[in-house]
Amino acid sequence: MSGKLLQLNMDGKGKTEVSMVNALTTLELRLKKRVEGNLIFGVVDKMNTELLDAEDMHLMFQNIFGGNKDLEDSIHVLMNENWRSFFGIVRPGINEAINVIMRRNVEKILEFVPISLVLDGINDVQ
């Protein structure tokens, strides 16, 4: 992550942890059919998730200021006490991460679980 936060230069190269309580998200999913024998599997054609809101959020960035631990600790306190103010700033990055993770997991599930066993009427879909 790089940029400015409160006029402080950020050039982070570490891990990020985001924890949320009661996050409200949307999921749009379009599948293509893959038929194997008498089973129908889904293949992700398009997928988008969007984080809309949360009751609470906790952010933790490692090495966000080049290893200045005191500054990092102070910024974490500020951001987590005022998380709502930072929500709009970090939401695009969180959405991007959610999309990558969700797509990978949905694709793995759909590879092995036939949608014809989960969704009624899927055999009639072209």
PANU-273897 format. One record per residue: residue in one letter; x, y, z of N, C-alpha, C in turn. Coordinates in steps of 0.2 Angstrom, whole numbers, padded with zeros to 4 digits, always signed. Layout:
! residues N
AXYZXYZXYZ;...
END
This chain:
! residues 126
M+0004-0006+0000+0000+0000+0000+0004+0006+0000;S+0003+0011-0004+0006+0017-0004+0001+0023-0005;G+0003+0029-0002-0001+0035-0002+0001+0039+0003;K-0004+0043+0005-0004+0048+0011-0009+0047+0016;L-0008+0047+0022-0013+0047+0027-0011+0052+0032;L-0016+0057+0033-0015+0063+0037-0008+0066+0035;Q-0007+0067+0029-0001+0070+0027+0006+0066+0028;L+0005+0060+0030+0011+0056+0032+0011+0051+0026;N+0017+0050+0023+0019+0046+0018+0018+0038+0020;M+0014+0035+0016+0014+0027+0018+0017+0024+0012;D+0021+0019+0014+0024+0014+0009+0025+0007+0012;G+0019+0004+0013+0019-0002+0016+0020-0008+0012;K+0024-0013+0015+0025-0019+0011+0023-0025+0015;G+0019-0024+0021+0018-0029+0025+0011-0032+0024;K+0008-0036+0029+0002-0039+0028-0003-0034+0031;T-0010-0035+0029-0015-0031+0031-0020-0036+0034;E-0023-0034+0039-0029-0038+0042-0035-0033+0043;V-0041-0035+0041-0047-0032+0041-0052-0036+0045;S-0055-0034+0050-0060-0038+0054-0066-0034+0054;M-0072-0037+0052-0078-0033+0052-0083-0037+0056;V-0088-0033+0059-0094-0036+0062-0100-0034+0058;N-0104-0040+0057-0110-0039+0053-0109-0035+0047;A-0104-0037+0042-0103-0034+0036-0109-0035+0031;L-0111-0030+0028-0117-0031+0023-0113-0031+0016;T-0114-0036+0012-0111-0036+0006-0117-0039+0001;T-0115-0037-0006-0119-0040-0011-0115-0045-0015;L-0118-0050-0018-0114-0054-0023-0119-0055-0029;E-0115-0053-0035-0118-0055-0041-0114-0060-0045;L-0118-0065-0047-0114-0071-0050-0118-0073-0056;R-0114-0074-0061-0117-0077-0068-0112-0083-0069;L-0116-0088-0070-0113-0095-0072-0114-0097-0079;K-0109-0101-0081-0110-0105-0087-0111-0112-0085;K-0114-0116-0089-0115-0123-0088-0109-0127-0091;R-0108-0132-0087-0103-0137-0089-0106-0144-0087;V-0107-0148-0092-0111-0154-0091-0106-0160-0092;E-0106-0164-0086-0102-0170-0086-0107-0176-0085;G-0108-0180-0090-0113-0186-0089-0120-0183-0088;N-0123-0185-0082-0130-0182-0081-0129-0177-0075;L-0123-0174-0074-0123-0169-0069-0121-0162-0072;I-0124-0157-0069-0122-0150-0072-0118-0146-0067;F-0112-0144-0069-0108-0140-0065-0108-0133-0067;G-0107-0128-0063-0107-0121-0064-0099-0119-0065;V-0099-0114-0070-0092-0111-0071-0093-0104-0071;V-0089-0100-0067-0090-0093-0066-0089-0089-0072;D-0094-0086-0074-0093-0082-0080-0092-0074-0078;K-0096-0072-0073-0094-0065-0070-0096-0066-0063;M-0093-0062-0059-0094-0062-0052-0092-0055-0049;N-0096-0052-0045-0094-0046-0042-0097-0046-0035;T-0093-0044-0030-0095-0043-0023-0094-0036-0021;E-0098-0033-0017-0097-0026-0015-0099-0026-0007;L-0094-0023-0004-0095-0022+0003-0099-0015+0004;L-0105-0016+0007-0109-0010+0008-0108-0006+0014;D-0108-0010+0020-0108-0007+0026-0106-0012+0031;A-0104-0010+0037-0102-0014+0043-0104-0011+0049;E-0105-0015+0055-0107-0012+0061-0100-0009+0065;D-0095-0013+0063-0088-0011+0066-0083-0014+0062;M-0077-0011+0062-0072-0013+0058-0065-0012+0062;H-0060-0016+0061-0054-0016+0064-0049-0017+0059;L-0044-0012+0058-0039-0012+0053-0032-0013+0056;M-0028-0017+0053-0021-0018+0056-0016-0019+0050;F-0012-0014+0049-0007-0014+0043+0000-0015+0046;Q+0003-0020+0044+0010-0021+0046+0015-0017+0041;N+0020-0014+0044+0025-0011+0041+0023-0005+0036;I+0018-0001+0039+0015+0004+0034+0019+0010+0034;F+0023+0011+0039+0028+0017+0039+0035+0015+0039;G+0037+0010+0035+0044+0008+0035+0047+0006+0041;G+0042+0003+0045+0045+0000+0051+0045+0004+0057;N+0042+0010+0057+0041+0015+0063+0036+0013+0067;K+0037+0008+0072+0032+0005+0076+0028+0010+0080;D+0031+0015+0083+0027+0020+0087+0022+0023+0082;L+0024+0025+0076+0019+0029+0072+0014+0024+0070;E+0016+0018+0068+0011+0013+0066+0006+0012+0071;D+0008+0011+0078+0003+0010+0083-0002+0016+0084;S+0001+0022+0084-0003+0028+0084-0008+0028+0079;I-0006+0027+0073-0011+0027+0067-0016+0022+0068;H-0014+0016+0070-0019+0010+0071-0025+0013+0076;V-0022+0016+0082-0027+0018+0087-0032+0023+0083;L-0029+0028+0080-0033+0033+0077-0038+0030+0072;M-0036+0026+0067-0040+0023+0062-0045+0018+0065;N-0044+0014+0070-0049+0010+0073-0054+0013+0078;E-0052+0019+0081-0057+0023+0085-0061+0027+0080;N-0059+0028+0074-0063+0033+0069-0064+0029+0063;W-0065+0022+0063-0065+0018+0057-0070+0020+0052;R-0076+0023+0055-0081+0025+0050-0079+0030+0045;S-0074+0035+0047-0072+0040+0043-0067+0037+0038;F-0064+0031+0039-0059+0028+0035-0062+0023+0030;F-0068+0021+0032-0072+0016+0028-0072+0017+0021;G-0074+0023+0019-0075+0024+0012-0068+0024+0008;I-0063+0026+0012-0056+0026+0009-0053+0019+0008;V-0054+0015+0012-0052+0008+0012-0056+0003+0008;R-0063+0005+0007-0068+0000+0005-0066-0002-0002;P-0063+0002-0007-0062-0001-0014-0056-0006-0013;G-0051-0005-0009-0046-0011-0008-0049-0017-0005;I-0053-0016+0000-0057-0022+0003-0061-0025-0002;N-0065-0022-0006-0069-0025-0011-0065-0029-0016;E-0059-0026-0018-0055-0030-0023-0052-0036-0020;A-0050-0036-0014-0048-0042-0010-0054-0047-0009;I-0060-0045-0007-0065-0049-0007-0067-0053-0013;N-0067-0049-0019-0068-0052-0025-0063-0057-0027;V-0057-0056-0026-0052-0061-0028-0053-0067-0024;I-0054-0067-0017-0054-0072-0013-0061-0076-0014;M-0066-0072-0015-0073-0076-0016-0073-0079-0022;R-0070-0076-0028-0070-0080-0034-0066-0086-0034;R-0061-0086-0031-0056-0092-0030-0060-0097-0027;N-0063-0096-0021-0067-0101-0017-0073-0103-0021;V-0077-0099-0024-0083-0101-0027-0081-0106-0033;E-0076-0104-0037-0073-0108-0042-0071-0115-0040;K-0068-0115-0034-0066-0122-0031-0072-0126-0030;I-0077-0123-0026-0083-0127-0024-0087-0129-0031;L-0088-0125-0036-0091-0127-0042-0088-0132-0046;E-0081-0132-0045-0078-0138-0048-0080-0145-0046;F-0082-0145-0040-0083-0152-0037-0090-0153-0035;V-0094-0148-0034-0101-0148-0032-0106-0147-0038;P-0109-0152-0040-0114-0150-0046-0119-0146-0044;I-0120-0141-0048-0126-0136-0046-0133-0139-0047;S-0133-0145-0051-0139-0148-0053-0141-0152-0046;L-0137-0153-0041-0139-0156-0035-0141-0150-0030;V-0140-0144-0031-0141-0139-0027-0147-0134-0029;L-0148-0133-0035-0153-0128-0038-0158-0132-0042;D-0164-0131-0040-0170-0134-0043-0171-0131-0050;G-0173-0135-0055-0174-0133-0061-0168-0131-0066;I-0162-0133-0063-0156-0131-0067-0155-0135-0073;N-0158-0141-0073-0158-0145-0079-0162-0142-0085;D-0166-0138-0084-0170-0135-0089-0167-0129-0092;V-0162-0126-0089-0158-0120-0091-0154-0122-0097;Q-0154-0118-0102-0149-0119-0108-0143-0116-0107;
END
